[in-house]
Amino acid sequence: MLTSFPTHAATVIAKFKALADPFRFEVVELLQQQEMCVCDLCDRMGIAQSKLSFHLKTLRAAGLITARQEGRWVYYSLNPAAFTELEDYLVALRQQGPGRSARVCSPTGD
């Protein structure tokens, strides 16, 4: 359960979970190119607005994208700070190396 993790770990996990879905990953790829409104995203992805709205909500909850309203349109863009957080996490993992070897397990389970 996520509540047992420190806050930082829970936010990193939420970001990776949000990116794990192919539709959400595609949204991120499209928003990497430019800010877009829902109608443009629907057209480019070929999915219904209701389905896209669910994925946008998940990406926003994870902090990966931001939204701004202009008139009746909502425009979405990437949140660069969120991706920097993921990058920093992965760099720290790479710098730590493989870690210590596992202890030798006894055949009796002791």
C-alpha positions as CSV (number, residue, x, y, z in Angstrom):
1,M,0.0,0.0,0.0
2,L,1.3,3.4,-0.9
3,T,0.6,5.0,2.5
4,S,3.4,2.9,4.0
5,F,6.0,4.6,1.8
6,P,7.6,8.0,2.5
7,T,5.8,10.8,0.6
8,H,8.6,11.2,-1.9
9,A,8.5,7.5,-2.8
10,A,4.7,7.6,-3.2
11,T,4.9,10.5,-5.6
12,V,7.5,8.8,-7.7
13,I,5.5,5.6,-7.8
14,A,2.4,7.5,-8.8
15,K,4.3,9.1,-11.7
16,F,5.7,5.8,-13.0
17,K,2.2,4.2,-12.7
18,A,0.7,7.0,-14.7
19,L,3.3,6.6,-17.4
20,A,2.9,2.8,-17.5
21,D,-0.4,3.0,-19.5
22,P,0.1,3.2,-23.4
23,F,-2.6,5.8,-23.9
24,R,-1.1,8.1,-21.2
25,F,2.4,7.5,-22.6
26,E,1.1,8.6,-26.0
27,V,-0.4,11.7,-24.4
28,V,2.9,12.6,-22.9
29,E,4.6,12.0,-26.3
30,L,2.2,14.4,-28.0
31,L,2.5,17.1,-25.3
32,Q,6.2,16.9,-25.6
33,Q,5.8,18.5,-29.0
34,Q,3.4,21.3,-28.0
35,E,0.6,22.3,-25.7
36,M,-2.7,20.9,-26.9
37,C,-6.4,21.0,-26.1
38,V,-8.6,18.0,-25.6
39,C,-10.2,18.1,-29.0
40,D,-6.8,18.1,-30.7
41,L,-5.6,15.2,-28.5
42,C,-8.7,13.2,-29.3
43,D,-8.2,13.8,-33.0
44,R,-4.5,12.8,-32.9
45,M,-5.1,9.7,-30.8
46,G,-8.4,8.6,-32.3
47,I,-10.1,8.1,-29.0
48,A,-13.3,9.3,-27.4
49,Q,-13.2,12.4,-25.2
50,S,-14.6,10.5,-22.2
51,K,-11.7,8.0,-22.4
52,L,-9.1,10.7,-22.9
53,S,-10.5,12.7,-20.0
54,F,-9.9,9.8,-17.6
55,H,-6.3,9.5,-18.7
56,L,-5.8,13.3,-18.5
57,K,-7.1,13.2,-15.0
58,T,-4.7,10.5,-14.0
59,L,-1.7,12.4,-15.5
60,R,-2.8,15.6,-13.7
61,A,-3.2,13.7,-10.4
62,A,0.4,12.4,-10.8
63,G,1.6,15.9,-11.5
64,L,2.9,15.1,-14.9
65,I,0.8,17.5,-16.9
66,T,-0.8,20.9,-16.2
67,A,-4.0,22.5,-17.5
68,R,-4.9,26.1,-18.2
69,Q,-8.3,27.3,-19.3
70,E,-8.7,29.9,-22.0
71,G,-12.4,30.7,-22.6
72,R,-14.2,27.4,-22.8
73,W,-11.1,25.4,-23.9
74,V,-8.6,23.7,-21.6
75,Y,-5.1,23.4,-22.8
76,Y,-2.7,20.7,-21.5
77,S,1.1,20.8,-21.3
78,L,3.9,18.8,-19.6
79,N,5.0,19.7,-16.2
80,P,8.8,19.7,-16.6
81,A,9.5,19.7,-12.9
82,A,7.7,16.3,-12.6
83,F,9.9,14.7,-15.2
84,T,13.0,16.2,-13.6
85,E,12.0,14.5,-10.4
86,L,11.8,11.2,-12.2
87,E,15.1,11.8,-13.9
88,D,16.8,12.6,-10.6
89,Y,15.4,9.4,-9.1
90,L,16.7,7.3,-11.9
91,V,20.1,9.0,-11.9
92,A,20.4,8.4,-8.1
93,L,19.6,4.7,-8.7
94,R,22.2,4.4,-11.4
95,Q,24.9,6.1,-9.2
96,Q,24.2,3.7,-6.3
97,G,25.2,0.7,-8.3
98,P,24.0,-2.9,-7.8
99,G,24.2,-2.8,-4.0
100,R,25.4,-5.5,-1.6
101,S,25.1,-9.2,-2.4
102,A,22.3,-11.1,-0.8
103,R,23.0,-13.1,2.3
104,V,23.4,-16.9,1.9
105,C,20.1,-18.6,2.8
106,S,20.2,-21.8,4.8
107,P,18.4,-24.9,3.5
108,T,16.3,-25.1,6.7
109,G,15.0,-21.5,6.3
110,D,16.8,-20.2,9.4
